[in-house]
Amino acid sequence: MRLMGLDYGDKTIGVAVSDELGWTAQGLEVIRRTTEERDVSRLRELAEQYGVTEIVVGLPKNMNNTIGPRGEICMAFAQSLQEILQMPVHLWDERLTTVSAQRTLLEADVSRKKRKQVIDKMAAALILQNYMDSKSKR
Protein backbone atom coordinates (compact mmCIF):
# COMPACT_ATOMS: atom_id res chain seq x y z
CA MET A 1 0.00 0.00 0.00
CA ARG A 2 1.68 3.17 -1.20
CA LEU A 3 0.58 6.71 -0.56
CA MET A 4 1.17 9.78 -2.70
CA GLY A 5 1.64 13.23 -1.20
CA LEU A 6 0.92 16.43 -3.13
CA ASP A 7 1.91 20.03 -2.53
CA TYR A 8 -0.62 21.76 -4.79
CA GLY A 9 0.43 25.26 -5.83
CA ASP A 10 -0.51 27.89 -8.39
CA LYS A 11 2.26 26.96 -10.83
CA THR A 12 3.48 23.54 -9.73
CA ILE A 13 2.47 20.35 -7.96
CA GLY A 14 5.12 18.76 -5.77
CA VAL A 15 4.78 14.97 -5.73
CA ALA A 16 6.09 12.46 -3.18
CA VAL A 17 5.43 8.76 -2.64
CA SER A 18 5.80 6.48 0.33
CA ASP A 19 7.77 3.27 0.47
CA GLU A 20 5.68 0.09 0.24
CA LEU A 21 5.39 -0.22 4.02
CA GLY A 22 4.19 3.36 4.44
CA TRP A 23 7.09 4.36 6.71
CA THR A 24 9.03 6.92 4.69
CA ALA A 25 8.21 9.53 2.06
CA GLN A 26 10.48 10.43 -0.85
CA GLY A 27 10.11 13.43 -3.14
CA LEU A 28 9.40 12.22 -6.67
CA GLU A 29 8.95 15.11 -9.08
CA VAL A 30 7.55 18.57 -9.65
CA ILE A 31 4.75 18.86 -12.19
CA ARG A 32 4.58 22.21 -13.99
CA ARG A 33 0.86 22.94 -14.07
CA THR A 34 -0.80 23.37 -17.45
CA THR A 35 -4.43 22.22 -17.53
CA GLU A 36 -6.26 20.26 -14.85
CA GLU A 37 -6.78 17.44 -17.37
CA ARG A 38 -3.04 17.11 -18.08
CA ASP A 39 -2.08 17.54 -14.42
CA VAL A 40 -4.51 14.81 -13.32
CA SER A 41 -3.41 12.59 -16.21
CA ARG A 42 0.21 12.78 -15.00
CA LEU A 43 -0.88 12.07 -11.42
CA ARG A 44 -2.83 9.05 -12.65
CA GLU A 45 0.28 7.75 -14.49
CA LEU A 46 2.38 8.13 -11.35
CA ALA A 47 -0.29 6.49 -9.17
CA GLU A 48 -0.42 3.49 -11.51
CA GLN A 49 3.36 3.29 -11.85
CA TYR A 50 3.92 3.25 -8.08
CA GLY A 51 0.81 1.31 -7.06
CA VAL A 52 -0.63 4.20 -5.07
CA THR A 53 -3.86 3.44 -3.20
CA GLU A 54 -4.43 6.76 -1.39
CA ILE A 55 -3.46 10.40 -1.91
CA VAL A 56 -2.68 13.10 0.65
CA VAL A 57 -3.08 16.73 -0.48
CA GLY A 58 -1.57 19.51 1.59
CA LEU A 59 -4.17 21.93 2.94
CA PRO A 60 -2.75 25.41 3.51
CA LYS A 61 -4.50 26.70 6.61
CA ASN A 62 -3.99 30.13 8.09
CA MET A 63 -2.05 30.34 11.34
CA ASN A 64 -5.34 30.90 13.21
CA ASN A 65 -6.59 27.53 11.84
CA THR A 66 -9.03 29.08 9.35
CA ILE A 67 -9.14 28.15 5.68
CA GLY A 68 -8.57 30.94 3.18
CA PRO A 69 -8.96 31.14 -0.60
CA ARG A 70 -5.86 29.02 -1.29
CA GLY A 71 -7.16 26.32 1.05
CA GLU A 72 -10.52 26.31 -0.70
CA ILE A 73 -8.75 25.83 -4.05
CA CYS A 74 -6.86 22.84 -2.62
CA MET A 75 -10.06 21.36 -1.20
CA ALA A 76 -11.78 21.64 -4.60
CA PHE A 77 -8.75 20.03 -6.28
CA ALA A 78 -8.74 17.16 -3.75
CA GLN A 79 -12.46 16.56 -4.32
CA SER A 80 -12.00 16.57 -8.09
CA LEU A 81 -9.00 14.22 -7.81
CA GLN A 82 -10.99 11.78 -5.68
CA GLU A 83 -13.84 11.70 -8.20
CA ILE A 84 -11.58 11.31 -11.25
CA LEU A 85 -9.07 8.79 -9.85
CA GLN A 86 -11.64 6.89 -7.77
CA MET A 87 -9.37 6.56 -4.73
CA PRO A 88 -9.36 8.08 -1.25
CA VAL A 89 -7.90 11.59 -1.07
CA HIS A 90 -7.08 13.04 2.35
CA LEU A 91 -6.38 16.66 3.21
CA TRP A 92 -3.49 17.34 5.59
CA ASP A 93 -2.57 20.60 7.33
CA GLU A 94 0.55 21.78 5.55
CA ARG A 95 1.29 24.92 7.58
CA LEU A 96 4.99 25.72 7.55
CA THR A 97 6.04 22.71 5.42
CA THR A 98 7.46 24.92 2.67
CA VAL A 99 9.23 27.02 5.31
CA SER A 100 10.65 23.85 6.85
CA ALA A 101 11.78 22.53 3.45
CA GLN A 102 13.38 25.90 2.65
CA ARG A 103 15.24 25.91 5.99
CA THR A 104 16.51 22.36 5.44
CA LEU A 105 17.80 23.23 1.97
CA LEU A 106 19.47 26.42 3.26
CA GLU A 107 21.18 24.48 6.03
CA ALA A 108 22.42 22.00 3.42
CA ASP A 109 23.85 24.97 1.48
CA VAL A 110 21.83 24.19 -1.65
CA SER A 111 22.03 26.95 -4.27
CA ARG A 112 19.04 29.21 -4.86
CA LYS A 113 18.52 27.77 -8.35
CA LYS A 114 18.53 24.16 -7.08
CA ARG A 115 16.27 25.06 -4.14
CA LYS A 116 13.68 26.42 -6.56
CA GLN A 117 13.74 23.12 -8.50
CA VAL A 118 13.24 20.82 -5.49
CA ILE A 119 11.33 22.84 -2.88
CA ASP A 120 7.87 21.65 -3.98
CA LYS A 121 8.68 17.94 -4.02
CA MET A 122 10.41 18.30 -0.66
CA ALA A 123 7.32 20.03 0.76
CA ALA A 124 5.19 17.18 -0.66
CA ALA A 125 7.46 14.66 1.09
CA LEU A 126 7.09 16.55 4.39
CA ILE A 127 3.29 16.65 4.03
CA LEU A 128 3.19 12.91 3.34
CA GLN A 129 5.68 12.04 6.10
CA ASN A 130 3.74 14.08 8.68
CA TYR A 131 0.50 12.37 7.62
CA MET A 132 2.05 8.88 7.87
CA ASP A 133 3.66 9.68 11.24
CA SER A 134 0.29 10.77 12.64
CA LYS A 135 -1.32 7.51 11.49
CA SER A 136 1.43 5.31 12.97
CA LYS A 137 0.97 6.89 16.43
CA ARG A 138 -2.64 5.70 16.62
C-alpha positions as CSV (number, residue, x, y, z in Angstrom):
1,M,0.0,0.0,0.0
2,R,1.7,3.2,-1.2
3,L,0.6,6.7,-0.6
4,M,1.2,9.8,-2.7
5,G,1.6,13.2,-1.2
6,L,0.9,16.4,-3.1
7,D,1.9,20.0,-2.5
8,Y,-0.6,21.8,-4.8
9,G,0.4,25.3,-5.8
10,D,-0.5,27.9,-8.4
11,K,2.3,27.0,-10.8
12,T,3.5,23.5,-9.7
13,I,2.5,20.4,-8.0
14,G,5.1,18.8,-5.8
15,V,4.8,15.0,-5.7
16,A,6.1,12.5,-3.2
17,V,5.4,8.8,-2.6
18,S,5.8,6.5,0.3
19,D,7.8,3.3,0.5
20,E,5.7,0.1,0.2
21,L,5.4,-0.2,4.0
22,G,4.2,3.4,4.4
23,W,7.1,4.4,6.7
24,T,9.0,6.9,4.7
25,A,8.2,9.5,2.1
26,Q,10.5,10.4,-0.9
27,G,10.1,13.4,-3.1
28,L,9.4,12.2,-6.7
29,E,8.9,15.1,-9.1
30,V,7.6,18.6,-9.7
31,I,4.7,18.9,-12.2
32,R,4.6,22.2,-14.0
33,R,0.9,22.9,-14.1
34,T,-0.8,23.4,-17.5
35,T,-4.4,22.2,-17.5
36,E,-6.3,20.3,-14.9
37,E,-6.8,17.4,-17.4
38,R,-3.0,17.1,-18.1
39,D,-2.1,17.5,-14.4
40,V,-4.5,14.8,-13.3
41,S,-3.4,12.6,-16.2
42,R,0.2,12.8,-15.0
43,L,-0.9,12.1,-11.4
44,R,-2.8,9.0,-12.7
45,E,0.3,7.8,-14.5
46,L,2.4,8.1,-11.3
47,A,-0.3,6.5,-9.2
48,E,-0.4,3.5,-11.5
49,Q,3.4,3.3,-11.8
50,Y,3.9,3.2,-8.1
51,G,0.8,1.3,-7.1
52,V,-0.6,4.2,-5.1
53,T,-3.9,3.4,-3.2
54,E,-4.4,6.8,-1.4
55,I,-3.5,10.4,-1.9
56,V,-2.7,13.1,0.6
57,V,-3.1,16.7,-0.5
58,G,-1.6,19.5,1.6
59,L,-4.2,21.9,2.9
60,P,-2.7,25.4,3.5
61,K,-4.5,26.7,6.6
62,N,-4.0,30.1,8.1
63,M,-2.0,30.3,11.3
64,N,-5.3,30.9,13.2
65,N,-6.6,27.5,11.8
66,T,-9.0,29.1,9.3
67,I,-9.1,28.1,5.7
68,G,-8.6,30.9,3.2
69,P,-9.0,31.1,-0.6
70,R,-5.9,29.0,-1.3
71,G,-7.2,26.3,1.0
72,E,-10.5,26.3,-0.7
73,I,-8.8,25.8,-4.1
74,C,-6.9,22.8,-2.6
75,M,-10.1,21.4,-1.2
76,A,-11.8,21.6,-4.6
77,F,-8.7,20.0,-6.3
78,A,-8.7,17.2,-3.8
79,Q,-12.5,16.6,-4.3
80,S,-12.0,16.6,-8.1
81,L,-9.0,14.2,-7.8
82,Q,-11.0,11.8,-5.7
83,E,-13.8,11.7,-8.2
84,I,-11.6,11.3,-11.3
85,L,-9.1,8.8,-9.8
86,Q,-11.6,6.9,-7.8
87,M,-9.4,6.6,-4.7
88,P,-9.4,8.1,-1.2
89,V,-7.9,11.6,-1.1
90,H,-7.1,13.0,2.4
91,L,-6.4,16.7,3.2
92,W,-3.5,17.3,5.6
93,D,-2.6,20.6,7.3
94,E,0.6,21.8,5.5
95,R,1.3,24.9,7.6
96,L,5.0,25.7,7.6
97,T,6.0,22.7,5.4
98,T,7.5,24.9,2.7
99,V,9.2,27.0,5.3
100,S,10.7,23.8,6.9
101,A,11.8,22.5,3.4
102,Q,13.4,25.9,2.7
103,R,15.2,25.9,6.0
104,T,16.5,22.4,5.4
105,L,17.8,23.2,2.0
106,L,19.5,26.4,3.3
107,E,21.2,24.5,6.0
108,A,22.4,22.0,3.4
109,D,23.9,25.0,1.5
110,V,21.8,24.2,-1.7
111,S,22.0,26.9,-4.3
112,R,19.0,29.2,-4.9
113,K,18.5,27.8,-8.4
114,K,18.5,24.2,-7.1
115,R,16.3,25.1,-4.1
116,K,13.7,26.4,-6.6
117,Q,13.7,23.1,-8.5
118,V,13.2,20.8,-5.5
119,I,11.3,22.8,-2.9
120,D,7.9,21.7,-4.0
121,K,8.7,17.9,-4.0
122,M,10.4,18.3,-0.7
123,A,7.3,20.0,0.8
124,A,5.2,17.2,-0.7
125,A,7.5,14.7,1.1
126,L,7.1,16.6,4.4
127,I,3.3,16.7,4.0
128,L,3.2,12.9,3.3
129,Q,5.7,12.0,6.1
130,N,3.7,14.1,8.7
131,Y,0.5,12.4,7.6
132,M,2.1,8.9,7.9
133,D,3.7,9.7,11.2
134,S,0.3,10.8,12.6
135,K,-1.3,7.5,11.5
136,S,1.4,5.3,13.0
137,K,1.0,6.9,16.4
138,R,-2.6,5.7,16.6
